Amino acid sequence: MTFSVQILGSNSAIPTPERNPSAQLLNFNENFFLIDCAEGTQLQLRKFRTKFQRINHIFISHLHGDHYLGLLGLIFTFHLLDRKKELHIYSNPDLFDIIDATLKAGNTTLGYQLVKHHLKAEVSEIIFDNGKLEVQTVPLNHRIPTWGFVFREKNVPLKIWKYMLDRYNIPFQEINLIKNGLDYILENGDVIKNEALTLPSYKPGSYAYISDTIYDESIIPYIQNVDVLYHETTFLNDKVKSAHEKFHTTAAEAALIAHKANVGKLFMGHFSARYDDLTLFLNEARPVFEKSFITSDGDIFDVYDNFQA
């Protein structure tokens, strides 16, 4: 099982030689999801040798340039590479006007279909569900309509004891039913309870991406108990006034959200280019929430990590 996230950009609006603006690639069992797509994202995808042509779903948190300006280039690259499979984009509806205008201005007809999913402002909804993974939006408090995204693995099949298979001579056609929670009935009518036959195969993973937002505890119910939380930390407390004026969050504030939401780990990013020493973010966050970490471009972290049974 794979549930991992690669950081393609860990900086805020201004790129640096070491840090690109926001973009992440989520891999769930070799299904790839792109979260935000800043300028330079497709170069990062190539640099880190990702399977970017297998991206079929792109989630755009909001329409500030450092979160979507790389999308048009990626759309055109897919076209030039003769993509045929449809591409799903989840965004503020205004983005699709931008895409349509650009295609019209360039007299371009894509060789594949763009499937447009309009996100609803101030509403949380399930926007993706393939039976194994679901994605829920989280309304955020920023200067323009903005969404976070929570990726939750759905309940996984139970693991059946091999000893029990042999003991009761359970036929093959019954195994999947038992893995999905059903009891097993013997020929004499005796019922073998499911819990006697199975054990959890592993704990389903969960990942929350919280993009640009001012400190806002209203998001806590949506991210409660997730295994990994990525939360923007544009500023340190020395710039807390600027953070609030620009509707951003400090490292200490993100750590407080992580603590109150009882998450497994906090990964910080969207750093202002003014900061060179990112260990300062750890110094502010860890006294509030010990399992706080900074992100760097290229980092890959496993959502299961120590949660794997």
C-alpha positions in Angstrom: 0.0 0.0 0.0 1.3 3.5 -0.9 0.0 6.8 0.6 2.7 9.4 0.2 3.2 13.1 -0.5 6.0 14.7 -2.3 6.7 18.4 -1.8 7.2 20.1 -5.2 7.1 23.7 -3.7 7.5 24.8 -0.1 7.8 28.6 -0.5 5.1 31.3 -0.6 4.6 33.7 -3.4 8.3 34.4 -4.4 10.4 31.5 -5.6 14.0 31.2 -4.6 16.8 29.0 -6.0 16.0 26.4 -3.3 12.3 26.7 -2.9 9.4 26.8 -5.4 5.9 28.1 -4.6 3.1 25.7 -3.6 2.6 22.3 -5.3 2.4 18.8 -4.0 2.1 15.4 -5.6 0.0 12.8 -3.6 0.5 9.1 -4.5 -2.3 6.8 -3.4 -1.5 3.3 -4.6 0.0 4.6 -7.8 -2.9 7.0 -8.4 -1.4 10.5 -8.6 -3.1 13.7 -7.5 -1.6 17.2 -7.9 -2.4 19.7 -5.1 -1.9 23.3 -6.3 0.3 24.0 -9.3 2.5 27.1 -8.9 4.7 28.5 -11.6 7.5 26.1 -12.3 5.6 23.0 -11.1 6.1 21.0 -14.2 9.9 21.6 -14.0 9.8 20.2 -10.5 7.8 17.2 -11.7 10.6 16.5 -14.2 13.4 17.3 -11.8 12.1 14.8 -9.2 11.4 12.2 -11.9 7.8 11.9 -11.0 5.2 10.0 -13.1 3.4 13.2 -13.9 1.7 11.9 -17.0 -0.3 9.7 -14.7 -1.8 12.7 -12.9 -5.6 12.6 -13.5 -6.9 14.9 -10.8 -5.7 18.4 -9.9 -6.9 20.3 -6.9 -6.4 24.1 -6.9 -6.9 25.7 -3.4 -7.4 29.3 -4.6 -6.6 31.8 -7.4 -3.6 33.6 -6.0 -0.8 33.1 -8.6 1.6 31.2 -6.4 -1.0 28.4 -6.3 -2.1 28.0 -10.0 0.1 29.9 -12.5 1.8 26.7 -13.5 -1.4 24.9 -14.4 -1.8 26.4 -17.9 1.7 25.3 -18.9 1.0 21.8 -17.6 -2.3 21.6 -19.5 -0.5 22.5 -22.7 2.4 20.0 -22.0 -0.2 17.2 -21.6 -1.6 18.3 -25.0 1.8 18.3 -26.7 2.5 14.8 -25.2 -0.6 13.6 -27.0 -2.6 12.9 -23.8 -5.9 11.2 -24.4 -7.2 10.5 -21.0 -9.5 13.1 -19.4 -8.0 15.5 -16.8 -10.2 16.4 -13.8 -9.6 19.9 -12.3 -11.2 21.0 -9.0 -11.2 24.8 -8.5 -13.0 28.1 -8.1 -15.1 28.3 -11.3 -13.3 31.5 -12.3 -10.2 29.4 -13.1 -12.1 27.7 -16.0 -12.8 31.1 -17.5 -9.1 31.8 -17.5 -8.3 28.4 -19.1 -11.0 28.8 -21.7 -9.8 32.4 -22.6 -6.3 31.2 -23.0 -7.2 28.3 -25.2 -9.4 30.6 -27.3 -6.7 33.2 -27.7 -4.2 30.5 -28.9 -6.8 28.9 -31.2 -6.0 25.6 -29.3 -8.3 22.6 -29.0 -7.0 20.1 -26.5 -6.6 16.5 -27.6 -8.1 15.4 -24.3 -11.1 16.4 -22.2 -10.9 18.8 -19.2 -13.5 17.8 -16.7 -14.3 20.9 -14.6 -15.4 20.5 -11.0 -16.7 23.8 -9.4 -15.9 24.2 -5.8 -18.5 25.8 -3.6 -17.4 28.7 -1.4 -18.0 28.4 2.4 -19.2 24.8 1.9 -17.5 21.6 2.8 -18.3 18.7 0.5 -16.9 15.4 -0.8 -15.6 16.1 -4.2 -13.9 12.8 -5.0 -14.7 9.2 -4.0 -13.5 6.2 -5.9 -14.5 3.7 -3.2 -10.9 3.6 -1.8 -10.1 7.3 -1.3 -12.3 10.3 -0.7 -11.4 14.0 -0.8 -13.3 16.6 1.2 -13.0 20.3 0.9 -12.3 22.6 3.9 -13.4 26.2 3.6 -10.5 28.5 4.6 -10.4 32.1 5.8 -8.3 34.0 3.3 -8.7 37.1 1.3 -10.4 35.3 -1.6 -12.3 32.0 -1.7 -9.9 29.3 -0.6 -10.2 25.6 0.2 -8.1 23.0 1.9 -8.4 19.4 1.1 -8.6 16.3 3.3 -7.7 13.0 1.7 -9.1 10.0 3.6 -8.5 6.3 2.8 -11.8 4.5 3.2 -12.2 1.5 5.4 -9.9 -1.2 4.2 -10.7 -4.9 4.0 -10.1 -7.0 7.1 -7.3 -9.5 7.2 -8.5 -13.1 7.6 -6.6 -15.6 9.8 -5.1 -18.3 7.7 -5.5 -20.7 10.7 -9.2 -20.0 10.6 -9.4 -20.7 6.9 -7.9 -24.1 7.4 -9.8 -24.9 10.6 -13.3 -24.3 9.1 -12.3 -25.1 5.5 -13.8 -21.8 4.4 -14.4 -21.8 0.6 -12.8 -19.2 -1.6 -16.0 -17.5 -2.5 -16.7 -16.7 1.2 -13.3 -15.0 1.8 -14.1 -11.5 0.4 -17.4 -11.5 2.3 -15.6 -12.2 5.6 -13.0 -9.5 4.8 -15.8 -7.0 4.4 -17.2 -7.8 7.8 -19.7 -10.7 7.5 -19.9 -13.6 9.8 -19.4 -17.2 8.5 -22.1 -19.8 8.9 -21.2 -23.4 9.2 -23.2 -26.2 7.5 -24.7 -27.1 10.9 -25.9 -23.5 11.3 -23.3 -22.4 13.9 -22.2 -18.8 13.4 -18.5 -17.9 13.6 -18.3 -14.3 14.4 -16.3 -12.1 12.1 -14.1 -10.8 14.9 -13.0 -14.4 15.6 -11.9 -14.8 12.0 -10.2 -11.5 11.2 -8.0 -8.7 12.4 -7.5 -5.2 10.9 -5.0 -5.2 8.0 -3.9 -1.7 8.8 -5.2 1.7 9.9 -6.6 3.8 7.0 -4.5 6.8 6.4 -5.5 10.5 6.2 -3.9 13.6 5.0 -5.0 17.3 5.3 -3.7 20.1 3.1 -4.4 23.5 4.6 -3.5 26.2 2.2 -3.5 30.0 2.8 -5.5 31.0 5.8 -5.5 33.2 8.9 -5.5 31.3 12.2 -9.0 29.8 12.3 -10.2 27.1 14.7 -13.3 26.5 12.6 -11.2 24.1 10.4 -10.5 21.8 13.4 -13.6 19.5 13.0 -12.6 18.8 9.4 -9.0 17.8 10.2 -9.6 16.2 13.6 -7.3 13.2 14.2 -5.8 13.1 10.7 -2.5 11.3 10.5 -0.6 14.1 8.8 -1.5 17.8 8.6 0.2 20.1 6.1 -0.5 23.7 7.3 0.8 26.9 5.8 3.2 28.8 8.0 4.1 31.9 6.1 5.5 33.8 9.0 7.1 33.6 12.4 5.8 35.4 15.4 8.0 38.3 14.7 5.6 39.1 11.8 2.4 38.1 13.5 0.8 41.4 12.6 1.7 41.0 9.0 0.4 37.4 9.1 -3.0 38.6 10.3 -3.2 41.5 7.9 -2.4 39.2 5.0 -4.6 36.4 6.2 -1.8 34.0 6.9 -0.6 31.8 9.8 2.5 31.7 11.9 4.4 28.6 12.9 3.2 28.7 16.5 -0.4 29.2 15.4 -0.3 26.2 13.0 1.2 24.1 15.8 -1.7 25.2 18.1 -4.2 24.0 15.4 -2.3 20.7 15.1 -2.5 20.3 18.9 -6.2 21.1 19.2 -7.0 18.8 16.3 -5.0 15.9 17.8 -3.2 15.2 14.5 -0.4 12.7 14.2 2.2 15.0 12.7 2.4 18.6 11.4 4.4 19.5 8.3 4.9 23.2 7.7 5.4 25.1 4.4 4.5 28.1 2.3 7.5 29.9 3.9 8.0 33.6 3.2 11.2 34.2 1.1 12.4 36.6 3.8 13.4 33.6 6.0 16.7 31.7 5.2 16.9 29.7 8.4 13.9 27.4 8.6 14.9 25.9 11.9 13.4 29.0 13.4 10.0 27.6 12.4 10.7 24.4 14.4 11.8 26.5 17.4 8.5 28.2 17.5 6.3 25.2 16.6 7.7 22.4 18.7 7.1 23.9 22.1 3.4 23.9 21.1 3.2 20.7 19.1 6.2 18.4 19.4 5.7 16.4 16.2 6.2 19.5 14.0 8.4 19.3 10.9 9.5 21.7 8.1 9.3 20.7 4.4 11.8 21.2 1.6 11.3 20.8 -2.1 11.7 17.2 -3.1 10.8 15.8 0.3 8.6 12.7 0.3 6.8 11.6 3.4 4.7 8.5 4.1 1.3 9.2 5.4 1.2 5.8 7.1 4.6 6.2 8.7 4.4 4.6 12.1 0.7 4.2 11.8 1.1 1.1 9.7 0.0 -2.0 11.7 
